[in-house]
Amino acid sequence: MWSEEMKTHDKWLMAGLLLLVGVAFYMMCASNPLRWDDLMYQYVWLDHRVPELLHPVDLDNRVDNMGEAFLSQCHHYRVMNGRFIVHFITQCFCGFLGKGMFNVLNALVYVCFLLLGLRFAKAGSWAQGAMVVAGLWLLLPVQWILSFDVVFPINYLWSATACLAFILLFQKQAGSVGDSWLHKSLLLLTGIFCGSFHEGYSLLVSGALFFYALTHMKKLSAGQWCLMVGMWIGTLTVIGSPGIWNRAAGASAESWQEMLERKLDILRYSKRLYLLIITLAAGWLFLGGKRMKQFVVENQIALMIVAFGFAFLFMLPYYSQRMGFPMELFSVLLMLKLLLGALRDKERSVVPYAACGLLLLLAVHVVMTVGYARKVGAEYDAMMAEYQASPDGVAHRQAFEVPGIFRPYIYRLGEPSEVGMISFTMKKELKVE
């Protein structure tokens, strides 16, 4: 998993850093019980929509085993969403495996995510690795979706990890020959598995691979073809579900003004894309056209993922900032990769000092983020206890504020959608004051 350039002592230093970040991430995950959509995914989905229900779930039938989770997802596939694998895993944790086990596994997945980010960016030393880890912690948007509950992390963090693993495996298969049928079958199944996770990732990867195949038809190995076809099949299983089209139709804008506001939000929140464009322009200016052309050729799949991600957002009838996470993730990874490449000849001068500064910033930010996450988790527990004890369903927020630099990592109770979900699943209206 480590870069071949990284020395043994650098690997140990990076392992220590990843362990510390992983423990901090676990503490953030453990700060919250089941929240928001988790409450709904505790129950078996119905095979049809019921007008008087906010969501078509049977609140009297909790998911108690894998068989019920499988049946529930068969219904879910028809009425709500095509991410069968993602939500099957979700329902197992929300229903009978529990949040405690999920917290541990989610922290391990996050560490794998960071490891794959190191590999993607080609970090060749502890200093370069520290810059990548700090960059992935500090630069990504809406990071509360990675640790907030069960549903969002599996949808976005686990899917991102699968997507990165797929791309690195696809690159590794370049030029491979003489693969057995078993090996090719496993690659095909891997592609199907990764493609089936989340259409927000797999559609972008599938589109990028399609155009990559058009221009590299004769250079693709058999292993790459198996991965690519598998990715396309997996993507089709998601976007071909009746539920996903029902969901899209139900989220259409009600007016031209609302639709325009959604498109303007895309422009407003795509900051990492703009930073990537500026970084590429700066690279062309300071590193030279020859070096930048090589960078573009080596990273054309990731660059196409970013471009398709931006276009994909404009094609959808609805928008929330988390939908742009795949595009923003690859924008950040590409920026980090270009930066490391530009600084590689300064490994003994600038890079270690920059890495130490970033590590200090990372340490302060991580510790304070964990502190606020635990505070918000305690507030949620207190509000739920007050809500359940109150005949009128009233709960009060506590008198503290989360500073703006920590809000992308932490989610407080108060969003109307979460309030509505609690009221629906608890069969009692929640009034937040």
Sequence and secondary structure as in RCSB ss.txt:
>XXXX:A:sequence
MWSEEMKTHDKWLMAGLLLLVGVAFYMMCASNPLRWDDLMYQYVWLDHRVPELLHPVDLDNRVDNMGEAFLSQCH
HYRVMNGRFIVHFITQCFCGFLGKGMFNVLNALVYVCFLLLGLRFAKAGSWAQGAMVVAGLWLLLPVQWILSFDV
VFPINYLWSATACLAFILLFQKQAGSVGDSWLHKSLLLLTGIFCGSFHEGYSLLVSGALFFYALTHMKKLSAGQW
CLMVGMWIGTLTVIGSPGIWNRAAGASAESWQEMLERKLDILRYSKRLYLLIITLAAGWLFLGGKRMKQFVVENQ
IALMIVAFGFAFLFMLPYYSQRMGFPMELFSVLLMLKLLLGALRDKERSVVPYAACGLLLLLAVHVVMTVGYARK
VGAEYDAMMAEYQASPDGVAHRQAFEVPGIFRPYIYRLGEPSEVGMISFTMKKELKVE
>XXXX:A:secstr
   TT  HHHHHHHHHHHHHHHHHHHHHHHT  S THHHHTTEEE SS  TTSSSSEEEEEE  SHHHHHHHHHH
HHHHT S HHHHHHHHHIIIII HHHHHHHHHHHHHHHHHHHHHHHT  SHHHHHHHHHHHHHS S GGGGTSSS
HHIIIIIIHHHHHHHHHHHHHHTTT     HHHHHHHHHHHHHHHTS HHHHHHHHHHHHHHHHHSTTT  HHHH
HHHHHHHHHHHHHHT HHHHHHHHHT  SSHHHHHHHHHHHHHH HHHHHHHHHHHHHHHHT HHHHHHHHHHTH
HHHHHHHHHHHHHHHSS   GGGGHHHHHHHHHHHHHHHHHHHGGGTTTHHHHHHHHHHHHHHHHHHHHHHHHHH
HHHHHHHHHHHHHH TT EE   S    GGGGGG   TT HHHHHHHHHHHTS  EE 
